[in-house]
Amino acid sequence: MDLELSDEQVWLEESINTLLERRWPAAESAWQAGEAERARLWESLVEFGLLGGAGNDLGAIELCLVARAVGGHLAVVPLIGSVAVRYALAPFAAELPDDFRALQTSDARLAIGLLEPGGGWSPSGVRATVKDSRLTGTKAAVEHAAVVDYLVVVALVGAEPGLALVRRDSPGVEWGDQPALDGAVPLSRVTFGDANTDAVLSGQLAQTIIDRLISVGGLLAAAEAVGASANIFSQAQSYATERRQFGRTIGSNQALRHLMADLHVRQASSWSTTLYAAAALDEGIPGARLTGSVAKAYVSRSAREVAHGSIQVFGGIAFTEEHPAHRFLRRIILREQQFGDAAHHERELGRTLAATANASASASGINERVAA
Amino acid sequence: MQLTETASERALADEVRAFLSGQGVRAEELPHELDDRMALLQRWQAACYDAGYVGRTWPVEFGGGGRPPVEQIVVDQALAAAGAPEFVNIVGLGVLGPSLLRFGNDEQRRRYIPPILSAEEIWCQGFSEPEAGSDLASLRTRAVQDGDNFVINGQKTWVSWGQYAKYCGLLARTDDTVPRHRGISMLIVDMSAPGVEVRPTTQITGHAEFSELFLDDVVVPRENLLGELGDGWKIAMYTLGHERGTAALPRQVKLRTWFDRAVSAARRREVDGRPLIDDPEAQAALARALIGIEVLRHHAYRTAGEFLQGGAVGPESSSVKLLMADAEQRLASTVLEVLGPTLQGGDPDDIPENDFWYETYLYSRAASVYGGTRQIQRDIIADRILALPKE
C-alpha cells in the first residue's frame, strides 16, 4: 500500500500546467480561443507524450492529473475521447482487430459516440446498430466532431452493445452543431446513415472495453471538473480576504468561513476519490467500476456545490457575463452530465447493491440446503 | 500510488484473521453489564497486545513493536472488518500515549506506556469542563504549585471510562498572568488520589461510558507534569489532531460493516410483501450512504499518506473528521428511513436489530460533537488551510 503520488506524477502535472500556461490563454479569456489555438495546444500535448505508445502509455492516475490541469485552465482539446478510448483498449491489444490496435500507436484524434437522443448514459439502451459492417443511428454530445479523425461509437452488434470504429470523413457520417451549456466546448449531433466502419468489436470483449471506457471517461470528466472548481474556489478565497463590507473583510464572517471550509472539504475529498478510483482502475482491483461510479457521483454533486458556493462568496459580480465564474460553472455542469451524473450513478450503485445482496442470499440459501 | 496490498501486508492481514477466528471477541456479543464488559475488553486488548497488534508502530524500548505505520493500518482494518470491538484503552492509545511519546520524558514513557498498550492501566482525559466545551482555553480547573507538588481544584466532564481509569491526562490552569492559551499545563493525575471523585454520566444511548470528574485539593507530584509548564495547550492540540487523523481508517471499516448489515436487513424485511431493498428509492438512499463511507475512506487514505511517511498529522485531519461525522450520521439516518415502518412493526425477530439501529442512530449524533465540534473543525480549516481572516 502506497498512497502518495510519485515524483514522476507530480512532475507530470507541473509540466502540463506549465505547458498550458505557455500555449493557452488565461482561463478567464479561454472561451474566446478558436480552433487554431485548440489545435496548437493539442499538438503540444501530443508532442509531450499524452497519447503514449511504445510502452509509455499513461495510466488513469496520470490522465486524471492531465485532465485536472486542463479543467483548471478551461482548455478545450479532444482529450477525453482521445485518451479514454486508448486507455480502454490498451490491456486487450493482442485481441483487437488491426484497425483498433493501430490507434494505440497513432496520433489520431478520437471522439466517443455513446449518448443518443432520447437515451441515457448506460450502454444497454443504445439503438444505433451495426449490420454487415455498416453503422446506422444517431449520437448526441459528440465532442470535437469537426476535427477528430475517428468516431468510436457504441452500437448494437446483433443483440448486444459493441464498439464501431468509423472515420469521421466516411460517406454517410454527418454532423451538426449542438447547443451546449459550455459554448467553448464544441458538441455535435452525429448521424450515421449506413456508414462504413473500419473495425467492429463485439461480444464479451466489447462489453469489457465499453465498461472500462465509461469508467475512465467518467473519471476524466470528474478530474476536469475538479480542476475547474479548484480554480474558481481559489479565486473566491482570494476575494474573501480582500473584499470589505461593513468595515471588515468579508472572509472574517463566520458564515463565509464555514461555507468555505465546507467547500474545501468537498474539493479535497473530490480529488481523493477521483485519484483512488483511477488507481483502482489502473490496478484492476475488483469492483473498480463501482468505485468509479462512487467517484463520479460524488464529484458530480461536489464540484457544482463548490462552484455555487464560490459564486455566493463573490456575490453580484459573479452574476455578470464579464466575471469568469460562470465559465467554470458551465464547464463543471458539462462534465457533470457526461458519462452519467450523480443520480445515474447512485441508481446504478443501488441496483448493484440490491442484486448483490439478493444473489448472496440465494447463494447462502443453497449452501444451507446443501449443508442440511 | 499503490492500493493493492503487498505480499507482506496480505500475510499480516491473514495472520490477524487467523488470530481472530481462534479467540476473537465480537463487538456485538459483549456483556451488557458494564463491569463484565470492561473486564472482558481489558483481557481482549491484552491478548491483542501479546499478539503484537497494539502499539505495533510504537518504539520498541517503550513496549511497542517498532514496525512501519502501514502495518497498524492493516491490523486495525482487519480487526474492524471482523467486528472486533475497539480497544478499550482508546484514550491512552489515541490521545495520551502519543502525547507521552512526543512530549514526555524517558522516565514517564518507560513508566506509563507499556501498561497503556496492554490495557493494564486504563487512561482517561480531563479536558472539557462544564463552562469550557468548545472554548477549551477558558478552562478554570486550577493547579497551584506547592513545593514539589501541584494542588488541583476543579471539575471536568466527558471523561471517557473515568470510573475505570487508573490515570487521567488533565489540563489545568497553572498561570493566570499570561494569555490564556499559554497558562495551561498537562498533568498526569492518579485517579485513586484523595480528593478525586468520579460520577458516571448516562448518555442518550442509555450507556455510561463517560463520567464527570471532581477534583478537591488533589495533590499531584511535580514529576507528573507532561512537557514544560504552560505546554498544555500545545499538547492538547497535538493529541486532538492525532486522534482525528488516525481514528478514521478503522472507523470507516466499522461503518462499512454497519452498512453491509443495513443492506442485509433491507433485503430480509418486507413491507406489503415486497423486500425493502427492491424499492429504487431505498437503493439510491443506500447508495448515497455508501458513497459517504467510500469517500471518507479515499480521503483518509490520501491524507494518511503523509502520516505514513512519518509526517505530522496536519489540519487536513479536520476535513477527515467532518467527512467521518457526515458519513456516520448519513448512514444512521438512512437506515431509519429505509427500514421505515418495520421499526415499529413489533415483529419479535426484528427487535434486537432495531435496538442496534436505534443505538447506532443515537450515538451518531455525537459524531459531530466529540473531539471538536463540526463548527470547530470548520474554524480550523478556515484558519489553517484557507488562511481566511479571523473574526
Interface residues (C-beta under 8 A of the other chain):
Chain A: M1 D2 L3 E4 L5 S6 Q9 I61 Q237 A240 T241 T249 G251 S252 N253 Q254 L256 R257 H258 M260 A261 D262 H264 V265 A268 S269 W271 S272 T273 L275 Y276 A277 A279 A280 E283 I285 T291 V294 A295 A297 Y298 A343 H345 E346 R347 E348 L349 G350 R351 L353 A354 A357 N358 A361
Chain B: M1 Q2 L3 T4 E5 T6 E9 V70 I73 V74 V263 S264 A266 R267 I277 D278 P280 A282 Q283 A284 A285 L286 A287 R288 L290 I291 E294 V295 L296 R297 H298 H299 Y301 R302 T303 A304 G305 E306 L308 Q309 E316 S319 L322 L323 Q375 Q377 R378 D379 I381 A382 I385 L386 A387 L388 P389 K390 E391
